Amino acid sequence: IDCWNNLTDNGMDEAATVAAILHDFKQNHSVENPYLISNRDEKAYGMPRLMQDLFPGLQRRLDPMAPAFQPGAGVWGESWVLPEILPEVLAGLQGRWRDDYGAVYLIQGACAHVTLMDGRSAIIQLVEMNGQVSWCNHWVVNEAQVRQAMMKGELRWAPVAPGSQPIVWWWYD
């Protein structure tokens, strides 16, 4: 919008407008490294750099054979389409967590998106069974532990093997 307005009002092209906005942020507002983004074009301006800085391990994987998404088309527009309902123990884990080693855990559904401090990442499948969630088959949490974590912001994964140490996560957001 700013680029269009500046072109219409002042005859200034997009590149000059962006340069002027960046200069203003740096000179007048002491913003050393501003992110200019467009809500209409996710690849324009600073959005790719912002995404990389926020989520260093994020990589887009698209299926070239997937059908095009069309809102309101087909079954997606019908009233029976509902969001996924998760078991209480899994629902309480949703969101971002961190640990003492600088790793960040984004729990979405039954997937844990893990980003280590050095930028390496992985996706771990969480397994829910009998009111417990298992982390890599080595640690578990139950509903009571998750409810307590929701109040305290600290989650302790109990080791499955005797003598092993627990894993501790803290709420990130």
C-alpha positions in Angstrom: 0.0 0.0 0.0 2.8 2.4 0.9 4.5 1.7 -2.5 1.3 2.3 -4.4 0.5 5.5 -2.4 3.9 6.9 -2.9 3.8 6.1 -6.7 0.4 7.7 -7.0 1.1 10.8 -4.8 4.8 11.4 -5.4 5.7 9.5 -8.6 8.3 7.5 -6.5 8.8 3.8 -7.7 8.7 0.8 -5.4 12.5 0.5 -5.0 12.8 4.1 -4.0 9.9 3.9 -1.5 11.4 0.7 0.1 14.8 2.4 0.4 13.2 5.5 2.0 11.2 3.4 4.5 14.4 1.4 5.4 16.4 4.7 5.8 13.6 6.1 8.1 13.7 3.1 10.4 17.5 3.1 10.6 18.0 6.9 11.0 15.0 8.1 12.9 14.0 5.0 14.9 17.3 3.3 15.6 16.2 0.0 14.1 19.4 -1.5 12.8 18.0 -4.4 10.9 14.3 -3.8 10.0 12.0 -6.3 8.4 9.7 -4.9 5.8 7.0 -7.3 4.8 4.0 -7.5 2.6 0.8 -9.2 3.7 0.1 -9.9 0.0 3.4 -11.4 -1.1 5.3 -13.8 1.2 8.4 -13.7 -0.9 8.6 -9.9 -1.1 11.0 -7.6 0.8 12.2 -9.0 4.2 9.6 -11.8 4.8 12.0 -14.6 3.7 14.7 -13.2 6.0 12.3 -12.8 8.9 11.0 -16.4 8.5 14.6 -17.7 8.4 15.5 -15.7 11.5 12.4 -16.8 13.4 12.5 -20.5 12.3 16.0 -21.4 11.3 15.2 -25.0 10.7 12.0 -24.4 8.8 12.0 -25.7 5.2 8.9 -25.7 3.0 8.1 -29.0 1.6 5.4 -28.9 -1.0 3.8 -31.9 -2.8 3.7 -31.1 -6.5 1.0 -33.7 -7.0 -1.3 -32.2 -4.3 -4.6 -30.7 -5.6 -4.9 -27.0 -5.5 -6.6 -25.7 -2.3 -9.8 -23.9 -3.1 -11.6 -22.4 0.0 -15.2 -23.4 0.0 -14.8 -26.0 -2.7 -15.9 -29.6 -2.3 -16.2 -31.2 1.1 -14.1 -28.4 2.8 -17.1 -26.2 2.7 -19.5 -28.7 4.3 -20.6 -28.4 8.0 -19.2 -31.8 9.0 -15.6 -30.6 8.7 -14.3 -30.1 12.2 -10.9 -29.5 13.7 -9.0 -32.4 15.2 -9.9 -33.2 18.8 -6.8 -34.3 20.8 -6.7 -36.4 24.0 -6.3 -34.1 27.1 -2.7 -35.2 27.6 -1.7 -34.3 24.1 -3.8 -31.1 23.9 -2.0 -29.7 27.0 1.3 -30.1 25.3 0.4 -27.9 22.3 2.6 -24.8 21.8 6.3 -24.0 22.2 8.6 -25.3 24.8 12.3 -25.0 25.5 15.0 -26.8 27.4 18.3 -26.0 29.1 20.3 -26.9 26.0 18.7 -24.1 23.8 16.4 -26.5 21.9 12.9 -25.3 21.0 10.0 -27.7 20.7 6.9 -26.7 18.7 4.1 -29.2 19.5 1.4 -29.4 16.8 -1.0 -32.2 17.1 1.1 -35.4 17.7 4.2 -33.9 16.0 7.1 -32.2 17.8 9.1 -29.9 15.6 12.5 -29.6 17.3 15.0 -26.9 16.4 18.4 -27.1 18.1 20.5 -24.1 19.0 22.8 -24.6 16.0 19.8 -24.6 13.6 19.5 -28.4 13.0 15.9 -29.6 13.2 13.8 -32.7 13.2 10.2 -33.8 13.5 9.4 -36.3 16.2 6.2 -38.2 16.3 4.6 -38.2 19.8 2.8 -41.4 20.8 -0.3 -41.2 23.0 -1.5 -44.3 24.8 -3.5 -44.9 27.9 -3.5 -41.3 29.0 0.3 -40.9 28.5 2.5 -39.4 25.8 5.8 -41.0 25.0 8.9 -39.0 23.9 11.1 -41.3 21.7 10.0 -44.3 23.8 12.3 -43.2 26.6 10.3 -40.6 28.6 6.6 -40.2 29.3 4.2 -37.7 30.8 0.6 -38.3 31.9 -2.4 -36.1 32.2 -1.7 -35.0 35.8 1.8 -33.9 34.9 0.6 -32.0 31.8 -2.1 -30.2 33.9 0.5 -29.2 36.5 2.8 -28.0 33.7 0.0 -25.8 32.3 -0.1 -24.0 35.7 3.6 -24.0 36.5 5.1 -23.6 33.0 7.5 -26.5 33.7 7.1 -30.0 32.2 9.0 -33.0 33.6 9.2 -36.0 31.3 9.7 -39.2 33.5 12.2 -41.7 32.3 11.0 -45.1 31.3 14.2 -46.8 32.3 15.1 -46.9 36.0 18.2 -44.8 36.8 17.7 -42.4 33.8 17.4 -38.7 34.2 14.1 -36.8 33.5 13.8 -34.3 30.7 12.6 -30.8 31.7 10.9 -28.4 29.4 9.7 -24.8 30.1 6.9 -23.0 28.4 8.4 -20.7 25.8 5.7 -18.2 25.0 
